[in-house]
Amino acid sequence: MLVLVVNAGSSSLKSQLIETDTGVSSMKCLAEKVGAADGYMNVSYAPDFEKIKYDMPDVTVADCLAKLLEVLVEDETSPISSLEEIAVIGNRAVHGGEYFTESVLVDDDVLAKYDACSDLAPLHNPPGLACMRMVRERYPQIPQVAVFDTAFHATMPAKAYMYPIPMEYYEKYSIRRYGFHGTSHGYAARTAAELVGKPVEELGIITCHLGNGGSITAVDGGKSVDTTMGLTPLEGIMMGTRCGDIDPAIIPFLISKEGLSGAEVDTILNKKSGFLGVSGVSSDMRDVEEAAAAGNENAQLAIDMYIYRVQKAIGSYFAILPHTDVVVMTAGVGENSISAREQIFAGLEHMGMKLDKERNQVRGENTIISADDSPVTICLVAADEEACIASDAAAIASNL
Ligand code: ADP
C-alpha cells in the first residue's frame, strides 16, 4: 500500500512516500526554516534522490504540505501522477493527551480532540493539526491516520503517570506524565524481541531512545509501564538542548534572580540547556565528543553527566521491572555512538548487562551487542519512525 508519511514539526516538515509491501521509499521531502524568509523545501525522488529545491518564504508548515501535494503530481520524475495513487496519509501526531491510546482514522471528532491537546504541546500539535485540516478540506477523498507519540505509553499505571502535586491540577488540566517517542519505543521493543527470538509478551525490556531528544522506557510484556518523559518532552534524561530532570525550584529561582518571565525560563530549559548548555559547544553529540577529545573540560563534563543520567534511568527501570531480559539502544546516539554505549554499559555489569566490545563496533543495524554469557541481552535497533507510521496507517486503511 502506498502511504504518504507526514511529520510536521514546529518549523519543519518531513515527508516520505512509502510502499508498505516492500518498505521502499520513493520520495523524500524536507522543509526547513518554515515561517522564515529563507524557508525552503527539498523534494527528491527514487532512484537518484536528487534534491529539487523550492523556496518557501514566510509560509506555514501546512502550506509546505499543500505545495508538496501539488509538485508530487506535477514533477516529471515523481513516482505518482495523481494523488489517487496515495492510499492513505500517515500523520505523526505528537500529543494525544488522554484521548488517544492507539493510532486512529482522522475525522472531525479526532481533529477536535487533537486540537484540545494543543495546550499540552503548543509548538508541535498546531502544525500537525493544520496539515490534517488542510488535507481534509482540499482532498477529502484521501483517508488520513494519526499516529501519536504518546499512545504507546497509555498503558502506564497511575502510580507511574501521576505527579505528586495537588489532585485538582490533574482534574482541571490533565497534568500528568504522558511520555513520548512511543512509536520508536514500541518498535524497538518488538524488534528486540525478534532478535532474541522470544515473544515480546514474555520479556522485560528497557528501551533507550537516545537521539537529540531522548527518553527511556520500561516495557513489561510489550506494554509501556514507565517512561522518562512526562507532561512534555522536557522531563527525563539530559538531551541535546533540553535539561531533563532538574529541581523544579530552579524555575522560580531564575525568574526572581534574572528577572526572566516563565516563558523565557521555558526557552532556556528547552533550547539552551542539555549538551549545548553544559558544554557551550553544541547540542550535537558528535561535536561535543570532538571538543572533549580536544581537551574541552565542559564538553567532557557534559558527556559524563549524560552517561551518568542514562545509567541512573536504566537502573531505575531495572528496579521496577519484574525481570529485565533486554536493553535496547536506538536513535542517533544509541545507534551510532560506540563510545557512549561503551561508557553506559561499563557501569552496568553488576546488573547483568555485559557488553561485547567487538560486537559493539557497529552502527545503525538491528543486532545483539552483548556477550554470550551476559544475563541481560543488549540490542541495537535502527530507528525507523517513518516506516512505523506507514505500517500503522496501512493497517487502519486496509480495513476501510
Ligand atoms: P532527533 O531527535 O533529531 O531525531 P537523532 O535520532 O537523529 O535526533 O539523533 C541525533 C543525535 O545523534 C545527535 O546528537 C548526533 O550527534 C548523534 N549522532 C549521530 N551520529 C553519531 C555518531 N556517529 N556518533 C555519535 N553521535 C552521533
Residues whose N, C-alpha, C, O or C-beta is under 5 A from the ligand:
A	BS01	ADP	L210 G211 N212 G213 S283 D284 M285 R286 A331 G332 V333 N336 S337
